Each structure stands twice: as C-alpha cells, then as structure tokens.
Amino acid sequence: MKRLVVSLIMLSFFSFSAFAYEMYPGKGKTVRPARATWNTGYFQVALISKGLETLGYKVKSVKELANPLFYKSLTLGDLDFWANGWFPMHWAQTPKDFKEKAGLYGTVVNAGGLQGFLISKKLADKFNIISLDDFKRSEVKKAFDTNGDGKADLVGCPPGWGCAGIIAHHMKTYDLKKHINVTTAAYAASMADTLAKHKKGQAVFFYTWAPNWTIFKLLPGRDVVWINVPKIVPTTSQEKGRDLMTVAGVEGAVTNPVKLGFVVSDIRIVANKKFMDKNPALKSFFAAFTLPLKDINEQNTKMQDGENSAADIKKHVDQWIAKNKKLWGMWIELARTAAE
C-alpha cells in the first residue's frame, strides 16, 4: 500500500512537471527583440512579446534600430528577432552572411507593405482619373491646385526618406514636373492638413504606405482611391522587384491590378537561426502569427491621436487579444504543442 501511495505521488509529480513544461516552454529563456524606427511597426512587436511572455519567456526591453544595423546585429547574435522586415525591399540592407545566420519565420501581413498615390474618390470618379498621367489634363490640375500656381499639389515625402527619391524619379520619368507640385514638408503635419481638407470636402492627393493611420482615417474605396503610375519604370534599386510593382486585389484601387510604382513587400518576422533552432515553440508561434492590415491601421490611428505611450500600446495589445481570444489561444496552443 505504501509503495502504491509513493508511486501515485511520483506519477502526479511527473505529470505536473510535464504539464508545466507544456504551458511554459520558454521558462528560463530570454528573448531579445528589436523594432524599427517607424512607429507604425510598434504594435506588432508588442503583441508578439505578449505571446512570448504567455509562453514563459523573459522578454527584454525592445531595442529600436535602423534597418541595416538590426540585420547586422541579428547575424552577430546580439538580437533575436523583429517583426518589421519588409521583403523583398529589405534584401538590399542585409549583410552578406544574412541567409546563413538569419531567416524569415513568419508573415505578419502578406503584401502588406504597400506604397503609392491616392486621391479623392469623388474626383477620381468625376474626372475618370486612372493614373498620374491624368494630371496633365487642365481640368484635373485645377481641381487639385490648392495654392493657385497652376499645378496639382501632392503630399510627398520629406528629404532623406527613400520614397522621396522614388517620387522624384516618377516626376521626371513621366514628365510631370510642370503639372504636379510635390510637398516635401514634415509628413505627419502635411497629412494632418490633408485630413482637414478632406473633412471640408476639398481635394486630396498624397503618397502613403501601409500599414499607416492615413488609410484608416482616409479609407481606400470610400474616401480615396489608389491610382496607377502610367507604366512601370523602376529605379535601379527597384529593378529586382519590378514584378512586385503591380499588384492585384488592392482594396480601393481604381484598377485591378494596379501599377503602384513602388515594390510591394510582405511584412515578415525575421530571426536569428541558431536561436530559432533552440526554440521550436517560437518557430511555431511566428509561423502562425498574422494580423489583418486594418487592425494595424486602426492601432496606428490610436497612436496618431495621442495614445502613444508604452502603457497605451500595452492597452492596445490587451484589447486586441480580448477581441481575438479564439485565434490567440490557437497560436499559443500550437506553440506549446511544438515544444513537446
């Protein structure tokens, strides 16, 4: 009888230990995350970090780095992951040994890294505007001329941004310099002014990217539409992504497919290979993790409207999990199962 009691106690102990391991496969392990310098990517890493903590991992404070510095740090083993990889666009910013030491382990948003030009939907419909070439028409220029200089006014990118060079390339390549005036002031302030104009019923014409608060406030298909470049003429840096500059299924585009004039990228989770090989739970979690673009845009809008502290972002994460309990639970269970 005594032996039976001891056996039952030992069985209970090992069963509990196995259960605890399944629940917290990251117990005793530390993860070193990073994030990009643009705040439209903060939500993703905060949400993933919450998942890792749920799995028992200790998640260190997030390091904010420029793209090339992150990819170099990743290959050196100084960091473990980030969720801000834009591929194929970022391939040019990775070190030579990147594919040997790092990898892409999940897709946050498939074809989520959109960039392009949008205009007021009501004016696109009124003047049958399909591409930038339509801004050579006098009636179109007049409709989008906000300062009376005879040119349509486009909110572009500040000097130094990668998109600024590509927009300059568009203006030259499509012979648009005498038809379009590109604003290069601070982007957030310019877009705040654009939103105010839209609310007053005035014409808007701007460059943006996704994910971003801009296309949550100015919804493609309802308020604005994505328009084409006249034809695909890539810059030297875009040449390898030529086939990804035309994309189908873009909500709110004037045509399907639409020629955006920018390389469309997948937003990917990027991680150190050695670290991932030691953590099958993370590999499973990253593979399952994905977000609707509209959810990221909505959270970015909250940040733009002032909810931008660390506490605010934590609140956004908790709210998203509460709304997506079933999906979240599935991701966690997949990770736990992979660790068995």
BALOBA-1460 file (C-alpha; in Angstrom, 3 decimals):
// residues 340
<rec num="1" residu="m" x="0.000" y="0.000" z="0.000"/>
<rec num="2" residu="k" x="2.820" y="2.364" z="0.946"/>
<rec num="3" residu="r" x="4.573" y="1.662" z="-2.372"/>
<rec num="4" residu="l" x="1.320" y="2.401" z="-4.237"/>
<rec num="5" residu="v" x="0.966" y="5.776" z="-2.495"/>
<rec num="6" residu="v" x="4.587" y="6.691" z="-3.319"/>
<rec num="7" residu="s" x="4.076" y="5.626" z="-6.931"/>
<rec num="8" residu="l" x="0.959" y="7.769" z="-7.216"/>
<rec num="9" residu="i" x="2.773" y="10.780" z="-5.724"/>
<rec num="10" residu="m" x="5.670" y="10.337" z="-8.167"/>
<rec num="11" residu="l" x="3.264" y="9.965" z="-11.079"/>
<rec num="12" residu="s" x="1.446" y="13.122" z="-10.041"/>
<rec num="13" residu="f" x="4.754" y="14.973" z="-9.757"/>
<rec num="14" residu="f" x="5.947" y="13.990" z="-13.231"/>
<rec num="15" residu="s" x="2.513" y="14.676" z="-14.741"/>
<rec num="16" residu="f" x="2.536" y="18.144" z="-13.201"/>
<rec num="17" residu="s" x="6.085" y="18.772" z="-14.445"/>
<rec num="18" residu="a" x="5.139" y="17.736" z="-17.981"/>
<rec num="19" residu="f" x="2.042" y="19.940" z="-17.820"/>
<rec num="20" residu="a" x="4.104" y="22.896" z="-16.584"/>
<rec num="21" residu="y" x="6.616" y="22.416" z="-19.381"/>
<rec num="22" residu="e" x="3.877" y="22.365" z="-21.987"/>
<rec num="23" residu="m" x="2.338" y="25.503" z="-20.518"/>
<rec num="24" residu="y" x="5.612" y="27.440" z="-20.290"/>
<rec num="25" residu="p" x="8.131" y="26.134" z="-22.846"/>
<rec num="26" residu="g" x="10.078" y="29.387" z="-22.578"/>
<rec num="27" residu="k" x="10.683" y="29.143" z="-18.840"/>
<rec num="28" residu="g" x="14.256" y="30.142" z="-18.025"/>
<rec num="29" residu="k" x="14.894" y="31.540" z="-21.508"/>
<rec num="30" residu="t" x="15.387" y="35.171" z="-22.546"/>
<rec num="31" residu="v" x="14.372" y="36.812" z="-25.831"/>
<rec num="32" residu="r" x="15.997" y="39.993" z="-27.146"/>
<rec num="33" residu="p" x="13.606" y="41.752" z="-29.558"/>
<rec num="34" residu="a" x="14.078" y="44.814" z="-31.715"/>
<rec num="35" residu="r" x="11.795" y="47.141" z="-33.624"/>
<rec num="36" residu="a" x="12.195" y="49.578" z="-36.489"/>
<rec num="37" residu="t" x="12.350" y="53.348" z="-36.146"/>
<rec num="38" residu="w" x="8.893" y="53.923" z="-37.671"/>
<rec num="39" residu="n" x="6.103" y="53.796" z="-35.083"/>
<rec num="40" residu="t" x="3.665" y="52.009" z="-37.415"/>
<rec num="41" residu="g" x="5.557" y="48.833" z="-36.508"/>
<rec num="42" residu="y" x="5.437" y="49.144" z="-32.705"/>
<rec num="43" residu="f" x="2.173" y="47.202" z="-32.300"/>
<rec num="44" residu="q" x="3.424" y="44.020" z="-33.944"/>
<rec num="45" residu="v" x="6.429" y="43.527" z="-31.681"/>
<rec num="46" residu="a" x="4.381" y="44.417" z="-28.582"/>
<rec num="47" residu="l" x="1.780" y="41.795" z="-29.467"/>
<rec num="48" residu="i" x="4.389" y="39.132" z="-30.204"/>
<rec num="49" residu="s" x="6.227" y="39.936" z="-26.969"/>
<rec num="50" residu="k" x="2.991" y="39.380" z="-25.056"/>
<rec num="51" residu="g" x="2.697" y="35.967" z="-26.684"/>
<rec num="52" residu="l" x="6.242" y="35.048" z="-25.712"/>
<rec num="53" residu="e" x="5.624" y="36.113" z="-22.114"/>
<rec num="54" residu="t" x="2.492" y="33.940" z="-22.101"/>
<rec num="55" residu="l" x="4.727" y="31.038" z="-23.146"/>
<rec num="56" residu="g" x="7.056" y="31.702" z="-20.230"/>
<rec num="57" residu="y" x="9.856" y="33.585" z="-21.968"/>
<rec num="58" residu="k" x="11.509" y="36.573" z="-20.351"/>
<rec num="59" residu="v" x="11.360" y="39.346" z="-22.959"/>
<rec num="60" residu="k" x="13.980" y="42.066" z="-22.647"/>
<rec num="61" residu="s" x="13.314" y="45.737" z="-23.429"/>
<rec num="62" residu="v" x="12.871" y="46.332" z="-27.146"/>
<rec num="63" residu="k" x="15.807" y="47.945" z="-28.969"/>
<rec num="64" residu="e" x="14.879" y="50.446" z="-31.667"/>
<rec num="65" residu="l" x="17.278" y="50.313" z="-34.612"/>
<rec num="66" residu="a" x="17.681" y="51.408" z="-38.209"/>
<rec num="67" residu="n" x="17.214" y="48.514" z="-40.639"/>
<rec num="68" residu="p" x="20.854" y="47.792" z="-41.636"/>
<rec num="69" residu="l" x="22.023" y="47.947" z="-38.010"/>
<rec num="70" residu="f" x="19.331" y="45.492" z="-36.920"/>
<rec num="71" residu="y" x="20.145" y="42.964" z="-39.640"/>
<rec num="72" residu="k" x="23.850" y="43.154" z="-38.784"/>
<rec num="73" residu="s" x="23.113" y="42.752" z="-35.056"/>
<rec num="74" residu="l" x="20.911" y="39.757" z="-35.832"/>
<rec num="75" residu="t" x="23.620" y="37.945" z="-37.768"/>
<rec num="76" residu="l" x="26.110" y="38.672" z="-34.971"/>
<rec num="77" residu="g" x="23.731" y="37.065" z="-32.484"/>
<rec num="78" residu="d" x="23.281" y="40.258" z="-30.451"/>
<rec num="79" residu="l" x="19.497" y="40.243" z="-31.022"/>
<rec num="80" residu="d" x="16.918" y="37.522" z="-31.623"/>
<rec num="81" residu="f" x="14.074" y="38.879" z="-33.782"/>
<rec num="82" residu="w" x="11.917" y="41.699" z="-35.043"/>
<rec num="83" residu="a" x="8.572" y="41.860" z="-36.866"/>
<rec num="84" residu="n" x="9.424" y="44.751" z="-39.178"/>
<rec num="85" residu="g" x="11.048" y="43.006" z="-42.126"/>
<rec num="86" residu="w" x="9.825" y="44.344" z="-45.483"/>
<rec num="87" residu="f" x="10.810" y="41.830" z="-48.141"/>
<rec num="88" residu="p" x="11.939" y="41.913" z="-50.876"/>
<rec num="89" residu="m" x="12.645" y="45.627" z="-50.209"/>
<rec num="90" residu="h" x="14.981" y="44.960" z="-47.271"/>
<rec num="91" residu="w" x="17.203" y="42.417" z="-49.020"/>
<rec num="92" residu="a" x="19.493" y="45.241" z="-50.138"/>
<rec num="93" residu="q" x="20.016" y="46.227" z="-46.473"/>
<rec num="94" residu="t" x="21.071" y="42.804" z="-45.197"/>
<rec num="95" residu="p" x="24.739" y="41.749" z="-44.696"/>
<rec num="96" residu="k" x="26.369" y="39.147" z="-46.932"/>
<rec num="97" residu="d" x="26.050" y="36.360" z="-44.357"/>
<rec num="98" residu="f" x="22.373" y="37.086" z="-43.620"/>
<rec num="99" residu="k" x="20.893" y="33.956" z="-45.220"/>
<rec num="100" residu="e" x="23.460" y="31.798" z="-43.434"/>
<rec num="101" residu="k" x="22.711" y="33.174" z="-39.972"/>
<rec num="102" residu="a" x="19.160" y="34.532" z="-40.111"/>
<rec num="103" residu="g" x="15.831" y="33.699" z="-41.688"/>
<rec num="104" residu="l" x="12.242" y="34.763" z="-42.316"/>
<rec num="105" residu="y" x="9.974" y="32.843" z="-39.943"/>
<rec num="106" residu="g" x="6.507" y="34.286" z="-40.330"/>
<rec num="107" residu="t" x="4.390" y="36.674" z="-42.375"/>
<rec num="108" residu="v" x="2.705" y="39.433" z="-40.381"/>
<rec num="109" residu="v" x="0.884" y="40.786" z="-43.441"/>
<rec num="110" residu="n" x="1.105" y="39.252" z="-46.890"/>
<rec num="111" residu="a" x="1.636" y="42.071" z="-49.446"/>
<rec num="112" residu="g" x="1.033" y="44.448" z="-46.523"/>
<rec num="113" residu="g" x="3.916" y="46.762" z="-47.344"/>
<rec num="114" residu="l" x="2.076" y="48.859" z="-49.893"/>
<rec num="115" residu="q" x="3.210" y="52.264" z="-51.123"/>
<rec num="116" residu="g" x="1.626" y="54.525" z="-53.674"/>
<rec num="117" residu="f" x="-0.505" y="57.550" z="-54.558"/>
<rec num="118" residu="l" x="-4.094" y="58.199" z="-53.509"/>
<rec num="119" residu="i" x="-6.624" y="60.850" z="-54.483"/>
<rec num="120" residu="s" x="-10.164" y="61.866" z="-53.512"/>
<rec num="121" residu="k" x="-12.568" y="59.193" z="-54.733"/>
<rec num="122" residu="k" x="-15.261" y="61.670" z="-55.726"/>
<rec num="123" residu="l" x="-12.840" y="63.495" z="-58.032"/>
<rec num="124" residu="a" x="-11.422" y="60.268" z="-59.423"/>
<rec num="125" residu="d" x="-14.990" y="59.328" z="-60.358"/>
<rec num="126" residu="k" x="-15.861" y="62.791" z="-61.668"/>
<rec num="127" residu="f" x="-12.820" y="63.158" z="-63.928"/>
<rec num="128" residu="n" x="-12.201" y="59.455" z="-64.618"/>
<rec num="129" residu="i" x="-8.693" y="59.644" z="-63.141"/>
<rec num="130" residu="i" x="-6.808" y="56.388" z="-63.569"/>
<rec num="131" residu="s" x="-3.127" y="57.331" z="-63.313"/>
<rec num="132" residu="l" x="-0.629" y="60.116" z="-62.675"/>
<rec num="133" residu="d" x="-0.772" y="60.841" z="-66.409"/>
<rec num="134" residu="d" x="-4.257" y="62.291" z="-65.943"/>
<rec num="135" residu="f" x="-2.721" y="65.183" z="-64.012"/>
<rec num="136" residu="k" x="-1.521" y="66.552" z="-67.345"/>
<rec num="137" residu="r" x="-5.162" y="67.430" z="-68.080"/>
<rec num="138" residu="s" x="-6.008" y="71.047" z="-67.253"/>
<rec num="139" residu="e" x="-9.310" y="70.282" z="-65.501"/>
<rec num="140" residu="v" x="-7.614" y="67.731" z="-63.237"/>
<rec num="141" residu="k" x="-4.746" y="70.060" z="-62.349"/>
<rec num="142" residu="k" x="-7.219" y="72.791" z="-61.493"/>
<rec num="143" residu="a" x="-9.259" y="70.501" z="-59.251"/>
<rec num="144" residu="f" x="-6.171" y="69.604" z="-57.188"/>
<rec num="145" residu="d" x="-4.479" y="73.042" z="-57.219"/>
<rec num="146" residu="t" x="-4.685" y="74.336" z="-53.649"/>
<rec num="147" residu="n" x="-2.350" y="77.344" z="-53.936"/>
<rec num="148" residu="g" x="-3.213" y="78.740" z="-57.363"/>
<rec num="149" residu="d" x="0.140" y="78.064" z="-59.041"/>
<rec num="150" residu="g" x="-1.467" y="76.104" z="-61.892"/>
<rec num="151" residu="k" x="-0.166" y="72.728" z="-60.684"/>
<rec num="152" residu="a" x="-1.803" y="69.908" z="-58.754"/>
<rec num="153" residu="d" x="-0.473" y="69.676" z="-55.195"/>
<rec num="154" residu="l" x="0.846" y="66.301" z="-53.997"/>
<rec num="155" residu="v" x="1.864" y="65.498" z="-50.404"/>
<rec num="156" residu="g" x="5.130" y="63.638" z="-50.870"/>
<rec num="157" residu="c" x="7.999" y="62.607" z="-48.575"/>
<rec num="158" residu="p" x="10.489" y="64.717" z="-46.612"/>
<rec num="159" residu="p" x="14.058" y="64.870" z="-47.963"/>
<rec num="160" residu="g" x="16.126" y="61.855" z="-46.936"/>
<rec num="161" residu="w" x="13.277" y="59.355" z="-46.997"/>
<rec num="162" residu="g" x="13.653" y="56.549" z="-49.544"/>
<rec num="163" residu="c" x="10.260" y="57.361" z="-51.041"/>
<rec num="164" residu="a" x="11.362" y="60.944" z="-51.780"/>
<rec num="165" residu="g" x="13.863" y="59.732" z="-54.354"/>
<rec num="166" residu="i" x="11.328" y="57.415" z="-55.988"/>
<rec num="167" residu="i" x="8.701" y="60.184" z="-56.219"/>
<rec num="168" residu="a" x="11.332" y="62.465" z="-57.804"/>
<rec num="169" residu="h" x="12.039" y="59.633" z="-60.263"/>
<rec num="170" residu="h" x="8.319" y="59.461" z="-61.100"/>
<rec num="171" residu="m" x="8.041" y="63.191" z="-61.671"/>
<rec num="172" residu="k" x="10.984" y="63.125" z="-64.085"/>
<rec num="173" residu="t" x="10.252" y="59.821" z="-65.846"/>
<rec num="174" residu="y" x="6.588" y="60.587" z="-66.545"/>
<rec num="175" residu="d" x="7.247" y="64.272" z="-67.397"/>
<rec num="176" residu="l" x="5.122" y="65.561" z="-64.527"/>
<rec num="177" residu="k" x="7.274" y="68.347" z="-63.050"/>
<rec num="178" residu="k" x="5.309" y="71.072" z="-64.827"/>
<rec num="179" residu="h" x="1.993" y="69.531" z="-63.826"/>
<rec num="180" residu="i" x="2.463" y="68.438" z="-60.191"/>
<rec num="181" residu="n" x="3.959" y="70.307" z="-57.253"/>
<rec num="182" residu="v" x="5.371" y="67.901" z="-54.631"/>
<rec num="183" residu="t" x="5.248" y="68.997" z="-50.983"/>
<rec num="184" residu="t" x="8.260" y="67.761" z="-49.004"/>
<rec num="185" residu="a" x="7.458" y="69.231" z="-45.580"/>
<rec num="186" residu="a" x="7.109" y="67.157" z="-42.392"/>
<rec num="187" residu="y" x="4.894" y="64.233" z="-43.336"/>
<rec num="188" residu="a" x="2.713" y="63.985" z="-40.215"/>
<rec num="189" residu="a" x="1.855" y="67.693" z="-40.319"/>
<rec num="190" residu="s" x="1.183" y="67.582" z="-44.063"/>
<rec num="191" residu="m" x="-1.126" y="64.599" z="-43.688"/>
<rec num="192" residu="a" x="-2.953" y="66.230" z="-40.779"/>
<rec num="193" residu="d" x="-3.608" y="69.174" z="-43.112"/>
<rec num="194" residu="t" x="-4.711" y="66.736" z="-45.836"/>
<rec num="195" residu="l" x="-7.212" y="65.118" z="-43.476"/>
<rec num="196" residu="a" x="-8.587" y="68.544" z="-42.516"/>
<rec num="197" residu="k" x="-9.042" y="69.401" z="-46.208"/>
<rec num="198" residu="h" x="-10.903" y="66.148" z="-46.834"/>
<rec num="199" residu="k" x="-13.267" y="66.864" z="-43.939"/>
<rec num="200" residu="k" x="-14.054" y="70.215" z="-45.572"/>
<rec num="201" residu="g" x="-14.826" y="68.480" z="-48.866"/>
<rec num="202" residu="q" x="-11.648" y="69.669" z="-50.582"/>
<rec num="203" residu="a" x="-9.465" y="67.630" z="-52.948"/>
<rec num="204" residu="v" x="-6.648" y="65.494" z="-51.545"/>
<rec num="205" residu="f" x="-3.684" y="63.961" z="-53.363"/>
<rec num="206" residu="f" x="-0.969" y="62.219" z="-51.357"/>
<rec num="207" residu="y" x="1.657" y="59.497" z="-51.133"/>
<rec num="208" residu="t" x="1.392" y="56.973" z="-48.313"/>
<rec num="209" residu="w" x="2.342" y="53.482" z="-47.262"/>
<rec num="210" residu="a" x="0.666" y="50.662" z="-45.373"/>
<rec num="211" residu="p" x="0.304" y="49.923" z="-42.577"/>
<rec num="212" residu="n" x="-0.415" y="53.517" z="-41.617"/>
<rec num="213" residu="w" x="-3.048" y="55.608" z="-39.846"/>
<rec num="214" residu="t" x="-3.574" y="57.600" z="-43.044"/>
<rec num="215" residu="i" x="-5.583" y="54.874" z="-44.752"/>
<rec num="216" residu="f" x="-7.657" y="54.260" z="-41.650"/>
<rec num="217" residu="k" x="-8.710" y="57.903" z="-41.473"/>
<rec num="218" residu="l" x="-8.957" y="58.190" z="-45.274"/>
<rec num="219" residu="l" x="-10.318" y="54.800" z="-46.241"/>
<rec num="220" residu="p" x="-9.448" y="53.489" z="-49.736"/>
<rec num="221" residu="g" x="-12.612" y="52.744" z="-51.674"/>
<rec num="222" residu="r" x="-14.734" y="55.087" z="-49.570"/>
<rec num="223" residu="d" x="-12.816" y="58.370" z="-49.209"/>
<rec num="224" residu="v" x="-9.858" y="57.926" z="-51.536"/>
<rec num="225" residu="v" x="-8.542" y="55.554" z="-54.211"/>
<rec num="226" residu="w" x="-5.122" y="54.183" z="-55.139"/>
<rec num="227" residu="i" x="-4.122" y="55.277" z="-58.649"/>
<rec num="228" residu="n" x="-1.640" y="53.919" z="-61.202"/>
<rec num="229" residu="v" x="1.654" y="55.208" z="-62.440"/>
<rec num="230" residu="p" x="1.480" y="55.441" z="-66.274"/>
<rec num="231" residu="k" x="3.811" y="52.463" z="-66.742"/>
<rec num="232" residu="i" x="6.325" y="50.519" z="-64.684"/>
<rec num="233" residu="v" x="9.740" y="52.170" z="-64.980"/>
<rec num="234" residu="p" x="11.753" y="51.099" z="-61.909"/>
<rec num="235" residu="t" x="14.734" y="52.881" z="-60.428"/>
<rec num="236" residu="t" x="17.974" y="50.899" z="-60.276"/>
<rec num="237" residu="s" x="17.234" y="49.847" z="-56.697"/>
<rec num="238" residu="q" x="13.721" y="48.697" z="-57.671"/>
<rec num="239" residu="e" x="14.745" y="46.650" z="-60.707"/>
<rec num="240" residu="k" x="14.829" y="43.274" z="-58.929"/>
<rec num="241" residu="g" x="11.316" y="43.897" z="-57.635"/>
<rec num="242" residu="r" x="9.861" y="45.004" z="-60.984"/>
<rec num="243" residu="d" x="7.239" y="42.237" z="-60.976"/>
<rec num="244" residu="l" x="6.098" y="43.298" z="-57.486"/>
<rec num="245" residu="m" x="5.295" y="46.879" z="-58.500"/>
<rec num="246" residu="t" x="1.979" y="45.780" z="-59.998"/>
<rec num="247" residu="v" x="-0.373" y="44.057" z="-57.576"/>
<rec num="248" residu="a" x="-3.850" y="42.572" z="-57.721"/>
<rec num="249" residu="g" x="-6.551" y="42.687" z="-55.065"/>
<rec num="250" residu="v" x="-5.692" y="46.061" z="-53.544"/>
<rec num="251" residu="e" x="-8.816" y="47.326" z="-51.830"/>
<rec num="252" residu="g" x="-9.843" y="50.753" z="-53.085"/>
<rec num="253" residu="a" x="-7.675" y="50.753" z="-56.229"/>
<rec num="254" residu="v" x="-9.031" y="52.295" z="-59.454"/>
<rec num="255" residu="t" x="-7.983" y="49.201" z="-61.425"/>
<rec num="256" residu="n" x="-7.250" y="45.560" z="-60.671"/>
<rec num="257" residu="p" x="-4.355" y="45.004" z="-60.822"/>
<rec num="258" residu="v" x="-2.925" y="48.443" z="-60.047"/>
<rec num="259" residu="k" x="0.530" y="49.730" z="-61.044"/>
<rec num="260" residu="l" x="1.680" y="51.338" z="-57.788"/>
<rec num="261" residu="g" x="5.159" y="52.352" z="-58.914"/>
<rec num="262" residu="f" x="6.659" y="51.023" z="-55.670"/>
<rec num="263" residu="v" x="7.753" y="47.486" z="-54.823"/>
<rec num="264" residu="v" x="5.059" y="45.736" z="-52.778"/>
<rec num="265" residu="s" x="6.578" y="43.912" z="-49.813"/>
<rec num="266" residu="d" x="5.470" y="41.232" z="-47.376"/>
<rec num="267" residu="i" x="5.881" y="42.265" z="-43.735"/>
<rec num="268" residu="r" x="7.880" y="39.415" z="-42.186"/>
<rec num="269" residu="i" x="9.191" y="38.242" z="-38.819"/>
<rec num="270" residu="v" x="12.970" y="37.956" z="-39.059"/>
<rec num="271" residu="a" x="15.012" y="35.965" z="-36.533"/>
<rec num="272" residu="n" x="18.422" y="34.506" z="-35.751"/>
<rec num="273" residu="k" x="18.667" y="30.888" z="-36.987"/>
<rec num="274" residu="k" x="20.562" y="29.426" z="-34.026"/>
<rec num="275" residu="f" x="18.114" y="30.970" z="-31.605"/>
<rec num="276" residu="m" x="15.119" y="29.663" z="-33.527"/>
<rec num="277" residu="d" x="16.548" y="26.140" z="-33.781"/>
<rec num="278" residu="k" x="16.684" y="26.048" z="-29.982"/>
<rec num="279" residu="n" x="13.110" y="27.329" z="-29.630"/>
<rec num="280" residu="p" x="10.570" y="25.279" z="-31.605"/>
<rec num="281" residu="a" x="7.741" y="26.949" z="-29.667"/>
<rec num="282" residu="l" x="8.758" y="30.329" z="-31.069"/>
<rec num="283" residu="k" x="9.127" y="28.905" z="-34.552"/>
<rec num="284" residu="s" x="5.547" y="27.637" z="-34.381"/>
<rec num="285" residu="f" x="4.200" y="30.867" z="-32.879"/>
<rec num="286" residu="f" x="5.905" y="33.012" z="-35.520"/>
<rec num="287" residu="a" x="4.648" y="30.771" z="-38.324"/>
<rec num="288" residu="a" x="1.060" y="31.144" z="-37.113"/>
<rec num="289" residu="f" x="1.146" y="34.839" z="-36.218"/>
<rec num="290" residu="t" x="-0.569" y="37.153" z="-38.702"/>
<rec num="291" residu="l" x="-2.539" y="40.399" z="-38.489"/>
<rec num="292" residu="p" x="-5.209" y="41.984" z="-40.687"/>
<rec num="293" residu="l" x="-3.835" y="45.198" z="-42.174"/>
<rec num="294" residu="k" x="-6.919" y="47.089" z="-40.965"/>
<rec num="295" residu="d" x="-6.138" y="46.116" z="-37.353"/>
<rec num="296" residu="i" x="-2.635" y="47.578" z="-37.618"/>
<rec num="297" residu="n" x="-4.004" y="50.717" z="-39.290"/>
<rec num="298" residu="e" x="-6.569" y="51.100" z="-36.506"/>
<rec num="299" residu="q" x="-3.936" y="50.816" z="-33.784"/>
<rec num="300" residu="n" x="-1.655" y="53.238" z="-35.648"/>
<rec num="301" residu="t" x="-4.542" y="55.698" z="-35.732"/>
<rec num="302" residu="k" x="-4.927" y="55.498" z="-31.956"/>
<rec num="303" residu="m" x="-1.220" y="56.322" z="-31.628"/>
<rec num="304" residu="q" x="-1.568" y="59.216" z="-34.055"/>
<rec num="305" residu="d" x="-4.475" y="60.536" z="-31.974"/>
<rec num="306" residu="g" x="-2.331" y="60.649" z="-28.825"/>
<rec num="307" residu="e" x="-2.413" y="57.116" z="-27.381"/>
<rec num="308" residu="n" x="1.303" y="56.604" z="-27.970"/>
<rec num="309" residu="s" x="2.858" y="55.788" z="-24.593"/>
<rec num="310" residu="a" x="4.176" y="52.347" z="-23.661"/>
<rec num="311" residu="a" x="1.143" y="51.927" z="-21.397"/>
<rec num="312" residu="d" x="-1.172" y="52.842" z="-24.279"/>
<rec num="313" residu="i" x="0.414" y="50.275" z="-26.596"/>
<rec num="314" residu="k" x="0.121" y="47.608" z="-23.877"/>
<rec num="315" residu="k" x="-3.565" y="48.508" z="-23.594"/>
<rec num="316" residu="h" x="-3.975" y="48.152" z="-27.378"/>
<rec num="317" residu="v" x="-2.394" y="44.689" z="-27.187"/>
<rec num="318" residu="d" x="-4.734" y="43.596" z="-24.390"/>
<rec num="319" residu="q" x="-7.742" y="44.939" z="-26.298"/>
<rec num="320" residu="w" x="-6.752" y="43.086" z="-29.475"/>
<rec num="321" residu="i" x="-6.288" y="39.797" z="-27.598"/>
<rec num="322" residu="a" x="-9.674" y="40.239" z="-25.894"/>
<rec num="323" residu="k" x="-11.327" y="40.650" z="-29.309"/>
<rec num="324" residu="n" x="-9.482" y="37.666" z="-30.804"/>
<rec num="325" residu="k" x="-9.442" y="35.160" z="-27.934"/>
<rec num="326" residu="k" x="-10.014" y="32.075" z="-30.067"/>
<rec num="327" residu="l" x="-7.276" y="32.920" z="-32.583"/>
<rec num="328" residu="w" x="-4.843" y="33.947" z="-29.873"/>
<rec num="329" residu="g" x="-5.496" y="30.757" z="-27.931"/>
<rec num="330" residu="m" x="-4.864" y="28.677" z="-31.039"/>
<rec num="331" residu="w" x="-1.472" y="30.348" z="-31.605"/>
<rec num="332" residu="i" x="-0.433" y="29.715" z="-28.005"/>
<rec num="333" residu="e" x="-1.512" y="26.070" z="-28.103"/>
<rec num="334" residu="l" x="0.326" y="25.490" z="-31.383"/>
<rec num="335" residu="a" x="3.485" y="26.845" z="-29.777"/>
<rec num="336" residu="r" x="3.052" y="24.668" z="-26.687"/>
<rec num="337" residu="t" x="2.456" y="21.565" z="-28.812"/>
<rec num="338" residu="a" x="5.588" y="22.262" z="-30.883"/>
<rec num="339" residu="a" x="7.675" y="22.338" z="-27.715"/>
<rec num="340" residu="e" x="6.644" y="18.832" z="-26.590"/>
